[in-house]
Amino acid sequence: MLLLRYTKLGKAMRATAANRTLARNCGIRTGRVITVDLGADRRAVRAWLGVVFAMDAGSFDATATDLFLVLILAAVFLGGPGQAYGAMLGAVIIGIATEVSAAFIPADYKYVIAFVALLVMLGVRPTGLLGARA
């Protein structure tokens, strides 16, 4: 969040994400921004996520990540589609809710809480917690 909000690189990333052509015309090297964005900083995060996923799931197979798709969608829609900070807030809320619910319901069903939160958020406020009202 600090990188995106307070650095020159973060400003360039946000501009490139919003409108790549306009950012390039304003003098931002969009190719370099994309290379940095997909480069070394994300490799380390992906490596740690792979380790955490292996610890949680126990093994990898072709359909191992299908369950996490519901968690990701729930986090994005809870925070608000298109809102980076909202997705972070939604991920924290969904993570805490699923882990706390495991104390009250069987652990195999804790991901149902994320799905229910997704359905409730889409029904009550489709723009998410930080999304603008239409």
Order of alpha helices (4+ residues) and beta strands (2+ residues): alpha-alpha-alpha-alpha-alpha-alpha-alpha-alpha
